[in-house]
Amino acid sequence: MTDIPEIMLNNGQRIPQLGFGVFLIPPPETEAAVTQALQAGYRHIDTAEMYRNEAEVGQAISKSGLSRGEVFVTTKLSNDAHMPEDARRAFDGSLKALGFDYVDLFLIHWPLPTRYNGDFVSTWRTLEEFYADGRARSIGVSNFQPHHLRRIHTEGQITPAVDQIEVNPYLTQDEVRRFCAEHEIAIEAWSPLARGRVLADPTVDDIARRYSKTPARITENIDIFDFELAGDDVEAIAALNQNQRTGPDPDKFAG
């Protein structure tokens, strides 16, 4: 079984470098998918309130034979629950659905600058409560751009541990990554294959073949820590950037 390296977050917690996300997996299929992922060696499962499959994630982990501390679990706040009281109820609901008394990482799913009078800072301060009482071992954000992060950094008490953003060869998000590096915020990528579009890219396919790797499979995805890309190959992949999103624009998305 592959040992997945861990990354130290800015609060001293550790997160597995590779995780298994359950976005778009229907709830009836989620338990089986997470079970397969855990058996393959994944130790980070990423879900969200809006995916409606937190309960199935919790069931798979509980039945896995692994202790709670062996699996890093991320979930995210619903876009309809940014008001502080709503956020508190939603967080309680996530813990209940998962069947846990804490999560390893809790994120604001989207900044939603066109809703709630643009106030995501009070939402962040509510997440700080969850961190303070230990029910969220780490807190962070998702889909936040540098100008959103500056407000959190200036008006909040805690620097986000993570910013989970869309990053893939067609969308490298260099500005966000630079800001996060400067402020010790770990970048976590969603849609790292541009929802499958990268799989058909000749450059990616050629590099995968030369390293005897597949572009993407649920089991093979975890078997990536036994090789290192040459500098020329890294540059070739970076050159594919088109600043092209598969998901919404964080400055316009209203949830």
N, C-alpha and C positions, 0 to 999 in steps of 0.2 A: 504494500500500500504506500502511496506517495505521501511523504511528509511535506506539508505545505508551510512555507516560511511565514513568519508573523511580522507585522509592522508595529512598532511602538508608537502609540498615539501621544498627543501633547499632554495628556493627563496621566500617563504612565500605564494605561491599559494597553493590551495587545490585541490586534485584530488579524485573523488569517488573511494572507495576501490574495487568496482566491476564494470566492464565495459562489453559492448557488442561489440564483434568483427565481422567484416563483410568479413573476408577472405574467399574466395571460394564461397561467395554468388553471383550468377550471377547478373549483373546490373538490369535486368528486375524484379528480385525478391527482390532487396535490399530495396526499399522504403517500401514494405509491412513488411519485417522482422524488419526493424528499427522502424516502427510504432508500431508493436507488442511489441517490447522491451521497447519503451518509455511508452506505456500504462501499461506495467507490472511494471514499476518503475525504469528502468535503466536510469541513467543520465550521462553516459559516453559512447560515441560511438567511436570506434576505426576503422579507415580505412587507406588507403594508396594510393598513386598515382598508384602503380602497380596493385592494385585491380580493378581499372577502374570503381569504383562505388561511387566516391566522390560526384558526382552530385546527385545521388539518395539518399545518406545520407543527403545532404543538403536539398533536397526537403522534405524528411520525417520530418526533424526537423522544417522546415519552416511551414509545414502544421499541426504540432502537437498541436498548441495552447500554447506551452511553449515559454517563452522568450529566446532569444539567451543565456543570462547569466545563465539559468537554466540547460543547457546541456554542458557538457565538451566534446570537440571534439579533437581527436588526428588524425593526418595524418602523412605520412612518405615520405621522399625523394626517388624518383626513383633511381635505381642503375645506370641508364644511365645519371644521371644529377649531378654527383659529382663535376665537374669543377665549379668554383665559378659563372661564368655567366650562365651556364646551371642551377645551383641550384637556382639562382635568378628567372630565367624564370619559372622553375618548381614550385617554391613556389607561384609565381603570378598565375600560372595556377590552383593550388590547391584552392587558395582563390576564384578564379573565378568559378571553378566547384562547390564548396560548396555553393557559394553565400554569403560568409561572408567576413568581413573586417579584421578578425583575427581568428587564431586557438588557442586553449588552450594549445596544446602541439604539437610540430613539431620534428620529429625524423629523424636521419640518419638511413635508414632501415637496412643496412649491412655495415660492415667496409671495405669489398672488398680489403684486403691487397695485392692481386695479380693483382690489376688493378690500374690505375692512379699513377703508380710508388709507390704504397703503401701510397699515401698521402691522408689520410682522415682528416688531421688536417686543411688544407685549406678549406675543406668542412665545418668543424666545425666552423671555423672563419666566414664563410658566414652565418651560422645559428645564430651566435652571432649578426650579423647585424639585422636579423629579430626580435630577442629578444630586441635589443636596440631601434628599431623603434616601438615596441609594437604590431607588427602584429603576433608575436608568444608570447603568455603570458609566456610560458615555453619552453625550448628546451632540447632535450636529444638524446639518441642513442638507437639502437636496435641491439641485437646480438653481442655486444662488450664484449670481454674477458678482464681480468685484464690488460694484456700487452697493449691492445688497449686503455683502459681507462687511463693508466698511461701517455701515450703520450698526450691525450687530457688534462689531469690534469696538465701536465708540460708545454705544449706549447700553450694551450688555455688561455683565460681570464676568462671564466665562467665554473664552474663545472656542468656537466650534471645534470639535475633534476631527470632524469629517465634513467634506462637501461632496456629495454624490452627484455627479453630473454625467451628461452624455459625452463620452469620449470614444472615438474610434478613428481609424485611418482617414476617414472622410471629414472628421470634425475633431481637430486636435485641441481646440480651446486653450491656446497658449497663454492668453492673458489671465484666464482664471487660474490656470496651473501655476503661473508665476506668482500671483497674489497669494495663493495658498502656501506655496513654498516659503515665501517671505514671512508668513504668519504661523508657520508650523501646523497648518491644517492639512490633514491627509486627503488626497484626492482618491475617490472611489468611482470607478467607471461603470455606468450602465449603458446598455446597448453597445458593447465593445466591438460588435461586428455589424453595426448599422442595421440591426434587425435582419441580418442575413445577406444584405446587399454586398458586403465585402467578400463573402464566400466565393462569388463569381469573378472577383477581380483577378486578372491574369498575374499581376505582380504578387499578390498574396498567395495564389495557388502555386506559382513557381517557387516561391521561398519555402512554402510548406513541403513541397515535394523534395526539395534539396536537403531539407533537414529531416526527411522521413516522418513528417507530422501531417495530420489532417487539419484543414482549416478550422473545423469545429465539430465536436461530438460530445455527448454528456459525459462519457467515461474518458475519452481521449483528452478532453479539455484539462483534466487534472494532471495529465502526464506531460508537464511542460517545464519541469524544474531540473531536467537532466541535460539541458543544452543552453547555449547563449547565442543570440543573433550577432553576426559580424556587423561592424560599423556601417558598411555599405548597404547592408540589408535594412538596418534601422533607418538610414537616410532614405532608402527607396520607399519604405512604408510611410514615413513622414511626408514625403513628396506627394502622396496621394490626397493630402488635405484639400477639401473643397469648401470648407466652412459651411457644410450642408447638414442640416439637422434632419433626423427622422422623427423627433418629437417636437413639442411646442416650443415657442420662443418664451423663455422665462419672464421677459418684460411685458408680454401681452397675454399670457395664459391666465384665464380666470377660473380654471378648474371646472 
